[in-house]
Amino acid sequence: MAKNELKEFLSESFGEGVYYRELRLSNKDIEELRKFYPQATVRKTSEICDANSKAWYEINLLPLKGPGYETIQEENTRLKKEIEVLKKARN
């Protein structure tokens, strides 16, 4: 992906308050991402398995530990549970 395309893709992916995404990126894309978001944590979740040499990564723009981190984790857990309840109720 060209540098400008990647920058636009990342801006769209992390727009509107989104701080966590699972994205399929190449090693070069990861290097650029680290330049755009130096505080981001990146965790590889799959091996490279396609012709484009891309793998899946979990990208988190929030610092791992900091003020409010536990509150955010609790809210995420609460929202996940709520989503599961709504899914079950819909079926």
Biopython code that builds the backbone (N, CA, C, O; Angstrom):
import numpy as np
from Bio.PDB.StructureBuilder import StructureBuilder

atoms = [
    (1, "MET", "N", (0.852, -1.164, 0.000)),
    (1, "MET", "CA", (0.000, 0.000, 0.000)),
    (1, "MET", "C", (0.907, 1.240, 0.000)),
    (1, "MET", "O", (1.877, 1.297, 0.756)),
    (2, "ALA", "N", (0.597, 2.215, -0.833)),
    (2, "ALA", "CA", (1.371, 3.459, -0.878)),
    (2, "ALA", "C", (1.232, 4.200, 0.453)),
    (2, "ALA", "O", (0.231, 4.060, 1.156)),
    (3, "LYS", "N", (2.250, 4.986, 0.779)),
    (3, "LYS", "CA", (2.288, 5.681, 2.072)),
    (3, "LYS", "C", (1.042, 6.543, 2.293)),
    (3, "LYS", "O", (0.453, 6.508, 3.374)),
    (4, "ASN", "N", (0.637, 7.314, 1.283)),
    (4, "ASN", "CA", (-0.555, 8.167, 1.411)),
    (4, "ASN", "C", (-1.824, 7.338, 1.560)),
    (4, "ASN", "O", (-2.716, 7.689, 2.333)),
    (5, "GLU", "N", (-1.902, 6.229, 0.812)),
    (5, "GLU", "CA", (-3.067, 5.350, 0.920)),
    (5, "GLU", "C", (-3.143, 4.743, 2.316)),
    (5, "GLU", "O", (-4.218, 4.662, 2.911)),
    (6, "LEU", "N", (-1.993, 4.316, 2.829)),
    (6, "LEU", "CA", (-1.955, 3.730, 4.162)),
    (6, "LEU", "C", (-2.358, 4.754, 5.216)),
    (6, "LEU", "O", (-3.127, 4.447, 6.127)),
    (7, "LYS", "N", (-1.842, 5.961, 5.091)),
    (7, "LYS", "CA", (-2.177, 7.014, 6.062)),
    (7, "LYS", "C", (-3.683, 7.275, 6.061)),
    (7, "LYS", "O", (-4.285, 7.421, 7.125)),
    (8, "GLU", "N", (-4.293, 7.336, 4.883)),
    (8, "GLU", "CA", (-5.739, 7.555, 4.772)),
    (8, "GLU", "C", (-6.509, 6.365, 5.342)),
    (8, "GLU", "O", (-7.491, 6.546, 6.061)),
    (9, "PHE", "N", (-6.064, 5.148, 5.022)),
    (9, "PHE", "CA", (-6.687, 3.930, 5.535)),
    (9, "PHE", "C", (-6.660, 3.905, 7.064)),
    (9, "PHE", "O", (-7.665, 3.589, 7.701)),
    (10, "LEU", "N", (-5.512, 4.238, 7.647)),
    (10, "LEU", "CA", (-5.382, 4.241, 9.103)),
    (10, "LEU", "C", (-6.234, 5.341, 9.729)),
    (10, "LEU", "O", (-6.851, 5.131, 10.773)),
    (11, "SER", "N", (-6.268, 6.501, 9.101)),
    (11, "SER", "CA", (-7.100, 7.600, 9.605)),
    (11, "SER", "C", (-8.572, 7.200, 9.628)),
    (11, "SER", "O", (-9.288, 7.499, 10.583)),
    (12, "GLU", "N", (-9.015, 6.529, 8.582)),
    (12, "GLU", "CA", (-10.404, 6.065, 8.524)),
    (12, "GLU", "C", (-10.651, 4.945, 9.540)),
    (12, "GLU", "O", (-11.699, 4.905, 10.185)),
    (13, "SER", "N", (-9.690, 4.045, 9.674)),
    (13, "SER", "CA", (-9.835, 2.911, 10.589)),
    (13, "SER", "C", (-9.921, 3.353, 12.039)),
    (13, "SER", "O", (-10.646, 2.763, 12.839)),
    (14, "PHE", "N", (-9.166, 4.408, 12.371)),
    (14, "PHE", "CA", (-9.125, 4.865, 13.752)),
    (14, "PHE", "C", (-9.847, 6.198, 13.947)),
    (14, "PHE", "O", (-9.561, 6.923, 14.900)),
    (15, "GLY", "N", (-10.757, 6.517, 13.072)),
    (15, "GLY", "CA", (-11.540, 7.743, 13.202)),
    (15, "GLY", "C", (-12.664, 7.581, 14.210)),
    (15, "GLY", "O", (-12.949, 6.473, 14.664)),
    (16, "GLU", "N", (-13.289, 8.676, 14.552)),
    (16, "GLU", "CA", (-14.471, 8.713, 15.402)),
    (16, "GLU", "C", (-14.285, 8.009, 16.743)),
    (16, "GLU", "O", (-15.192, 7.328, 17.220)),
    (17, "GLY", "N", (-13.113, 8.172, 17.348)),
    (17, "GLY", "CA", (-12.882, 7.634, 18.687)),
    (17, "GLY", "C", (-12.504, 6.174, 18.753)),
    (17, "GLY", "O", (-12.397, 5.621, 19.848)),
    (18, "VAL", "N", (-12.300, 5.537, 17.630)),
    (18, "VAL", "CA", (-11.895, 4.129, 17.623)),
    (18, "VAL", "C", (-10.403, 4.058, 17.939)),
    (18, "VAL", "O", (-9.600, 4.753, 17.316)),
    (19, "TYR", "N", (-10.039, 3.230, 18.891)),
    (19, "TYR", "CA", (-8.639, 3.112, 19.272)),
    (19, "TYR", "C", (-8.103, 1.697, 19.099)),
    (19, "TYR", "O", (-6.904, 1.469, 19.256)),
    (20, "TYR", "N", (-8.978, 0.740, 18.778)),
    (20, "TYR", "CA", (-8.559, -0.651, 18.630)),
    (20, "TYR", "C", (-9.138, -1.219, 17.350)),
    (20, "TYR", "O", (-10.323, -1.055, 17.060)),
    (21, "ARG", "N", (-8.290, -1.889, 16.591)),
    (21, "ARG", "CA", (-8.731, -2.560, 15.355)),
    (21, "ARG", "C", (-7.875, -3.794, 15.147)),
    (21, "ARG", "O", (-6.738, -3.871, 15.613)),
    (22, "GLU", "N", (-8.437, -4.749, 14.446)),
    (22, "GLU", "CA", (-7.653, -5.871, 13.941)),
    (22, "GLU", "C", (-7.560, -5.656, 12.436)),
    (22, "GLU", "O", (-8.569, -5.651, 11.730)),
    (23, "LEU", "N", (-6.336, -5.480, 11.962)),
    (23, "LEU", "CA", (-6.109, -5.144, 10.557)),
    (23, "LEU", "C", (-5.143, -6.132, 9.915)),
    (23, "LEU", "O", (-4.270, -6.689, 10.579)),
    (24, "ARG", "N", (-5.315, -6.338, 8.614)),
    (24, "ARG", "CA", (-4.399, -7.189, 7.840)),
    (24, "ARG", "C", (-3.403, -6.267, 7.153)),
    (24, "ARG", "O", (-3.765, -5.492, 6.268)),
    (25, "LEU", "N", (-2.130, -6.360, 7.573)),
    (25, "LEU", "CA", (-1.103, -5.444, 7.088)),
    (25, "LEU", "C", (0.185, -6.196, 6.752)),
    (25, "LEU", "O", (0.424, -7.304, 7.231)),
    (26, "SER", "N", (0.997, -5.567, 5.925)),
    (26, "SER", "CA", (2.318, -6.112, 5.601)),
    (26, "SER", "C", (3.336, -5.604, 6.614)),
    (26, "SER", "O", (3.033, -4.714, 7.408)),
    (27, "ASN", "N", (4.534, -6.164, 6.589)),
    (27, "ASN", "CA", (5.598, -5.684, 7.479)),
    (27, "ASN", "C", (5.900, -4.210, 7.219)),
    (27, "ASN", "O", (6.134, -3.446, 8.156)),
    (28, "LYS", "N", (5.893, -3.815, 5.952)),
    (28, "LYS", "CA", (6.141, -2.408, 5.603)),
    (28, "LYS", "C", (5.031, -1.512, 6.162)),
    (28, "LYS", "O", (5.298, -0.421, 6.667)),
    (29, "ASP", "N", (3.789, -1.982, 6.066)),
    (29, "ASP", "CA", (2.663, -1.214, 6.617)),
    (29, "ASP", "C", (2.827, -1.023, 8.126)),
    (29, "ASP", "O", (2.540, 0.049, 8.658)),
    (30, "ILE", "N", (3.291, -2.071, 8.808)),
    (30, "ILE", "CA", (3.498, -1.989, 10.255)),
    (30, "ILE", "C", (4.576, -0.960, 10.580)),
    (30, "ILE", "O", (4.432, -0.193, 11.532)),
    (31, "GLU", "N", (5.645, -0.937, 9.806)),
    (31, "GLU", "CA", (6.707, 0.062, 10.022)),
    (31, "GLU", "C", (6.154, 1.476, 9.895)),
    (31, "GLU", "O", (6.481, 2.343, 10.705)),
    (32, "GLU", "N", (5.321, 1.714, 8.886)),
    (32, "GLU", "CA", (4.725, 3.036, 8.691)),
    (32, "GLU", "C", (3.730, 3.362, 9.806)),
    (32, "GLU", "O", (3.682, 4.488, 10.300)),
    (33, "LEU", "N", (2.941, 2.364, 10.193)),
    (33, "LEU", "CA", (1.986, 2.575, 11.276)),
    (33, "LEU", "C", (2.706, 3.036, 12.534)),
    (33, "LEU", "O", (2.231, 3.937, 13.226)),
    (34, "ARG", "N", (3.839, 2.431, 12.834)),
    (34, "ARG", "CA", (4.607, 2.808, 14.032)),
    (34, "ARG", "C", (5.117, 4.257, 13.936)),
    (34, "ARG", "O", (5.312, 4.912, 14.959)),
    (35, "LYS", "N", (5.330, 4.749, 12.722)),
    (35, "LYS", "CA", (5.726, 6.153, 12.546)),
    (35, "LYS", "C", (4.541, 7.086, 12.806)),
    (35, "LYS", "O", (4.696, 8.133, 13.435)),
    (36, "PHE", "N", (3.355, 6.699, 12.316)),
    (36, "PHE", "CA", (2.158, 7.522, 12.497)),
    (36, "PHE", "C", (1.665, 7.492, 13.939)),
    (36, "PHE", "O", (1.212, 8.505, 14.471)),
    (37, "TYR", "N", (1.759, 6.309, 14.572)),
    (37, "TYR", "CA", (1.255, 6.108, 15.933)),
    (37, "TYR", "C", (2.350, 5.450, 16.780)),
    (37, "TYR", "O", (2.286, 4.249, 17.040)),
    (38, "PRO", "N", (3.342, 6.216, 17.208)),
    (38, "PRO", "CA", (4.481, 5.626, 17.930)),
    (38, "PRO", "C", (4.110, 4.980, 19.267)),
    (38, "PRO", "O", (4.846, 4.114, 19.742)),
    (39, "GLN", "N", (3.004, 5.367, 19.882)),
    (39, "GLN", "CA", (2.600, 4.786, 21.163)),
    (39, "GLN", "C", (1.729, 3.536, 21.002)),
    (39, "GLN", "O", (1.372, 2.899, 21.993)),
    (40, "ALA", "N", (1.392, 3.188, 19.774)),
    (40, "ALA", "CA", (0.501, 2.054, 19.529)),
    (40, "ALA", "C", (1.158, 0.739, 19.929)),
    (40, "ALA", "O", (2.367, 0.555, 19.788)),
    (41, "THR", "N", (0.327, -0.166, 20.429)),
    (41, "THR", "CA", (0.804, -1.530, 20.652)),
    (41, "THR", "C", (0.315, -2.375, 19.483)),
    (41, "THR", "O", (-0.824, -2.245, 19.033)),
    (42, "VAL", "N", (1.195, -3.238, 19.004)),
    (42, "VAL", "CA", (0.910, -4.065, 17.837)),
    (42, "VAL", "C", (1.160, -5.517, 18.221)),
    (42, "VAL", "O", (2.232, -5.861, 18.719)),
    (43, "ARG", "N", (0.160, -6.367, 17.987)),
    (43, "ARG", "CA", (0.307, -7.792, 18.293)),
    (43, "ARG", "C", (-0.123, -8.599, 17.079)),
    (43, "ARG", "O", (-1.258, -8.482, 16.616)),
    (44, "LYS", "N", (0.776, -9.406, 16.573)),
    (44, "LYS", "CA", (0.493, -10.250, 15.414)),
    (44, "LYS", "C", (-0.411, -11.395, 15.840)),
    (44, "LYS", "O", (-0.121, -12.090, 16.813)),
    (45, "THR", "N", (-1.513, -11.594, 15.109)),
    (45, "THR", "CA", (-2.465, -12.638, 15.483)),
    (45, "THR", "C", (-2.540, -13.778, 14.483)),
    (45, "THR", "O", (-3.250, -14.757, 14.712)),
    (46, "SER", "N", (-1.813, -13.664, 13.374)),
    (46, "SER", "CA", (-1.775, -14.756, 12.401)),
    (46, "SER", "C", (-0.434, -14.730, 11.688)),
    (46, "SER", "O", (0.304, -13.746, 11.740)),
    (47, "GLU", "N", (-0.144, -15.821, 11.033)),
    (47, "GLU", "CA", (1.062, -15.872, 10.212)),
    (47, "GLU", "C", (0.748, -15.307, 8.837)),
    (47, "GLU", "O", (-0.411, -15.237, 8.429)),
    (48, "ILE", "N", (1.792, -14.907, 8.131)),
    (48, "ILE", "CA", (1.607, -14.426, 6.757)),
    (48, "ILE", "C", (1.110, -15.604, 5.939)),
    (48, "ILE", "O", (1.737, -16.662, 5.902)),
    (49, "CYS", "N", (-0.031, -15.403, 5.283)),
    (49, "CYS", "CA", (-0.624, -16.547, 4.587)),
    (49, "CYS", "C", (-1.239, -16.183, 3.237)),
    (49, "CYS", "O", (-2.156, -16.857, 2.766)),
    (50, "ASP", "N", (-0.738, -15.127, 2.624)),
    (50, "ASP", "CA", (-1.272, -14.810, 1.299)),
    (50, "ASP", "C", (-0.171, -14.262, 0.395)),
    (50, "ASP", "O", (0.949, -14.018, 0.843)),
    (51, "ALA", "N", (-0.494, -14.077, -0.851)),
    (51, "ALA", "CA", (0.483, -13.630, -1.847)),
    (51, "ALA", "C", (0.957, -12.193, -1.596)),
    (51, "ALA", "O", (2.023, -11.806, -2.075)),
    (52, "ASN", "N", (0.182, -11.403, -0.855)),
    (52, "ASN", "CA", (0.553, -10.017, -0.580)),
    (52, "ASN", "C", (1.455, -9.885, 0.641)),
    (52, "ASN", "O", (1.804, -8.771, 1.033)),
    (53, "SER", "N", (1.835, -11.012, 1.248)),
    (53, "SER", "CA", (2.686, -11.029, 2.443)),
    (53, "SER", "C", (2.087, -10.204, 3.575)),
    (53, "SER", "O", (2.776, -9.408, 4.213)),
    (54, "LYS", "N", (0.804, -10.404, 3.812)),
    (54, "LYS", "CA", (0.123, -9.688, 4.889)),
    (54, "LYS", "C", (-0.314, -10.676, 5.961)),
    (54, "LYS", "O", (-0.593, -11.844, 5.688)),
    (55, "ALA", "N", (-0.363, -10.175, 7.178)),
    (55, "ALA", "CA", (-0.838, -10.964, 8.311)),
    (55, "ALA", "C", (-1.807, -10.099, 9.107)),
    (55, "ALA", "O", (-1.889, -8.888, 8.903)),
    (56, "TRP", "N", (-2.536, -10.734, 10.011)),
    (56, "TRP", "CA", (-3.472, -10.010, 10.869)),
    (56, "TRP", "C", (-2.762, -9.528, 12.118)),
    (56, "TRP", "O", (-1.960, -10.246, 12.715)),
    (57, "TYR", "N", (-3.074, -8.286, 12.505)),
    (57, "TYR", "CA", (-2.481, -7.666, 13.687)),
    (57, "TYR", "C", (-3.572, -6.991, 14.496)),
    (57, "TYR", "O", (-4.510, -6.419, 13.941)),
    (58, "GLU", "N", (-3.440, -7.064, 15.827)),
    (58, "GLU", "CA", (-4.279, -6.265, 16.711)),
    (58, "GLU", "C", (-3.529, -4.968, 16.970)),
    (58, "GLU", "O", (-2.388, -4.985, 17.432)),
    (59, "ILE", "N", (-4.170, -3.848, 16.674)),
    (59, "ILE", "CA", (-3.568, -2.527, 16.851)),
    (59, "ILE", "C", (-4.355, -1.794, 17.933)),
    (59, "ILE", "O", (-5.575, -1.657, 17.835)),
    (60, "ASN", "N", (-3.656, -1.326, 18.961)),
    (60, "ASN", "CA", (-4.284, -0.579, 20.042)),
    (60, "ASN", "C", (-3.545, 0.743, 20.188)),
    (60, "ASN", "O", (-2.348, 0.761, 20.474)),
    (61, "LEU", "N", (-4.247, 1.833, 19.995)),
    (61, "LEU", "CA", (-3.631, 3.158, 20.058)),
    (61, "LEU", "C", (-3.519, 3.704, 21.472)),
    (61, "LEU", "O", (-2.795, 4.671, 21.709)),
    (62, "LEU", "N", (-4.234, 3.088, 22.418)),
    (62, "LEU", "CA", (-4.161, 3.554, 23.801)),
    (62, "LEU", "C", (-2.947, 2.948, 24.496)),
    (62, "LEU", "O", (-2.559, 1.817, 24.202)),
    (63, "PRO", "N", (-2.357, 3.691, 25.405)),
    (63, "PRO", "CA", (-1.258, 3.104, 26.181)),
    (63, "PRO", "C", (-1.783, 1.929, 26.996)),
    (63, "PRO", "O", (-2.936, 1.938, 27.426)),
    (64, "LEU", "N", (-0.952, 0.926, 27.209)),
    (64, "LEU", "CA", (-1.390, -0.251, 27.939)),
    (64, "LEU", "C", (-1.788, 0.070, 29.370)),
    (64, "LEU", "O", (-2.808, -0.420, 29.854)),
    (65, "LYS", "N", (-1.018, 0.863, 30.029)),
    (65, "LYS", "CA", (-1.338, 1.222, 31.411)),
    (65, "LYS", "C", (-1.316, 2.735, 31.524)),
    (65, "LYS", "O", (-0.365, 3.378, 31.080)),
    (66, "GLY", "N", (-2.312, 3.285, 32.090)),
    (66, "GLY", "CA", (-2.374, 4.725, 32.267)),
    (66, "GLY", "C", (-3.658, 5.098, 32.969)),
    (66, "GLY", "O", (-4.466, 4.233, 33.306)),
    (67, "PRO", "N", (-3.844, 6.380, 33.189)),
    (67, "PRO", "CA", (-5.068, 6.823, 33.875)),
    (67, "PRO", "C", (-6.312, 6.383, 33.106)),
    (67, "PRO", "O", (-6.424, 6.617, 31.903)),
    (68, "GLY", "N", (-7.230, 5.755, 33.801)),
    (68, "GLY", "CA", (-8.490, 5.353, 33.184)),
    (68, "GLY", "C", (-8.453, 4.034, 32.442)),
    (68, "GLY", "O", (-9.473, 3.601, 31.906)),
    (69, "TYR", "N", (-7.294, 3.383, 32.399)),
    (69, "TYR", "CA", (-7.175, 2.137, 31.628)),
    (69, "TYR", "C", (-8.140, 1.067, 32.141)),
    (69, "TYR", "O", (-8.827, 0.419, 31.351)),
    (70, "GLU", "N", (-8.190, 0.884, 33.447)),
    (70, "GLU", "CA", (-9.062, -0.135, 34.018)),
    (70, "GLU", "C", (-10.529, 0.181, 33.749)),
    (70, "GLU", "O", (-11.327, -0.722, 33.496)),
    (71, "THR", "N", (-10.879, 1.448, 33.803)),
    (71, "THR", "CA", (-12.255, 1.860, 33.535)),
    (71, "THR", "C", (-12.632, 1.518, 32.089)),
    (71, "THR", "O", (-13.738, 1.048, 31.820)),
    (72, "ILE", "N", (-11.712, 1.756, 31.180)),
    (72, "ILE", "CA", (-11.966, 1.438, 29.768)),
    (72, "ILE", "C", (-12.129, -0.060, 29.586)),
    (72, "ILE", "O", (-13.019, -0.500, 28.858)),
    (73, "GLN", "N", (-11.281, -0.852, 30.239)),
    (73, "GLN", "CA", (-11.401, -2.311, 30.146)),
    (73, "GLN", "C", (-12.748, -2.779, 30.685)),
    (73, "GLN", "O", (-13.400, -3.631, 30.081)),
    (74, "GLU", "N", (-13.160, -2.229, 31.812)),
    (74, "GLU", "CA", (-14.446, -2.606, 32.396)),
    (74, "GLU", "C", (-15.601, -2.250, 31.463)),
    (74, "GLU", "O", (-16.538, -3.033, 31.307)),
    (75, "GLU", "N", (-15.538, -1.088, 30.853)),
    (75, "GLU", "CA", (-16.580, -0.656, 29.922)),
    (75, "GLU", "C", (-16.609, -1.564, 28.695)),
    (75, "GLU", "O", (-17.684, -1.930, 28.221)),
    (76, "ASN", "N", (-15.446, -1.926, 28.184)),
    (76, "ASN", "CA", (-15.384, -2.838, 27.034)),
    (76, "ASN", "C", (-16.004, -4.187, 27.381)),
    (76, "ASN", "O", (-16.759, -4.749, 26.588)),
    (77, "THR", "N", (-15.690, -4.700, 28.555)),
    (77, "THR", "CA", (-16.254, -5.976, 28.997)),
    (77, "THR", "C", (-17.766, -5.878, 29.117)),
    (77, "THR", "O", (-18.488, -6.770, 28.672)),
    (78, "ARG", "N", (-18.246, -4.790, 29.720)),
    (78, "ARG", "CA", (-19.684, -4.588, 29.869)),
    (78, "ARG", "C", (-20.369, -4.530, 28.510)),
    (78, "ARG", "O", (-21.430, -5.127, 28.321)),
    (79, "LEU", "N", (-19.766, -3.814, 27.562)),
    (79, "LEU", "CA", (-20.360, -3.696, 26.230)),
    (79, "LEU", "C", (-20.363, -5.029, 25.494)),
    (79, "LEU", "O", (-21.328, -5.348, 24.800)),
    (80, "LYS", "N", (-19.303, -5.805, 25.633)),
    (80, "LYS", "CA", (-19.256, -7.130, 24.993)),
    (80, "LYS", "C", (-20.369, -8.022, 25.523)),
    (80, "LYS", "O", (-21.033, -8.721, 24.757)),
    (81, "LYS", "N", (-20.573, -7.994, 26.850)),
    (81, "LYS", "CA", (-21.642, -8.792, 27.449)),
    (81, "LYS", "C", (-23.005, -8.337, 26.947)),
    (81, "LYS", "O", (-23.870, -9.156, 26.638)),
    (82, "GLU", "N", (-23.185, -7.028, 26.869)),
    (82, "GLU", "CA", (-24.455, -6.479, 26.389)),
    (82, "GLU", "C", (-24.719, -6.898, 24.946)),
    (82, "GLU", "O", (-25.848, -7.241, 24.595)),
    (83, "ILE", "N", (-23.700, -6.873, 24.123)),
    (83, "ILE", "CA", (-23.844, -7.296, 22.726)),
    (83, "ILE", "C", (-24.244, -8.763, 22.650)),
    (83, "ILE", "O", (-25.113, -9.129, 21.859)),
    (84, "GLU", "N", (-23.616, -9.610, 23.469)),
    (84, "GLU", "CA", (-23.950, -11.033, 23.481)),
    (84, "GLU", "C", (-25.401, -11.258, 23.887)),
    (84, "GLU", "O", (-26.091, -12.083, 23.288)),
    (85, "VAL", "N", (-25.870, -10.530, 24.903)),
    (85, "VAL", "CA", (-27.263, -10.644, 25.342)),
    (85, "VAL", "C", (-28.206, -10.233, 24.212)),
    (85, "VAL", "O", (-29.206, -10.904, 23.961)),
    (86, "LEU", "N", (-27.891, -9.144, 23.541)),
    (86, "LEU", "CA", (-28.739, -8.678, 22.432)),
    (86, "LEU", "C", (-28.741, -9.676, 21.278)),
    (86, "LEU", "O", (-29.781, -9.892, 20.654)),
    (87, "LYS", "N", (-27.601, -10.284, 20.986)),
    (87, "LYS", "CA", (-27.537, -11.290, 19.923)),
    (87, "LYS", "C", (-28.416, -12.500, 20.267)),
    (87, "LYS", "O", (-29.143, -13.020, 19.421)),
    (88, "LYS", "N", (-28.329, -12.929, 21.530)),
    (88, "LYS", "CA", (-29.127, -14.093, 21.955)),
    (88, "LYS", "C", (-30.618, -13.772, 21.916)),
    (88, "LYS", "O", (-31.432, -14.612, 21.533)),
    (89, "ALA", "N", (-30.971, -12.550, 22.314)),
    (89, "ALA", "CA", (-32.372, -12.145, 22.321)),
    (89, "ALA", "C", (-32.934, -12.055, 20.907)),
    (89, "ALA", "O", (-34.121, -12.292, 20.682)),
    (90, "ARG", "N", (-32.072, -11.711, 19.965)),
    (90, "ARG", "CA", (-32.503, -11.568, 18.571)),
    (90, "ARG", "C", (-32.756, -12.921, 17.915)),
    (90, "ARG", "O", (-33.599, -13.039, 17.025)),
    (91, "ASN", "N", (-32.029, -13.931, 18.355)),
    (91, "ASN", "CA", (-32.170, -15.277, 17.751)),
    (91, "ASN", "C", (-33.274, -16.009, 18.346)),
    (91, "ASN", "O", (-33.537, -17.149, 17.963)),
]
sb = StructureBuilder()
sb.init_structure("model")
sb.init_model(0)
sb.init_chain("A")
sb.init_seg("    ")
for serial, (resi, resn, name, xyz) in enumerate(atoms, 1):
    if name == "N":
        sb.init_residue(resn, " ", resi, " ")
    sb.init_atom(name, np.array(xyz, "f"), 0.0, 1.0, " ", f" {name:<3s}", serial, name[0])
structure = sb.get_structure()
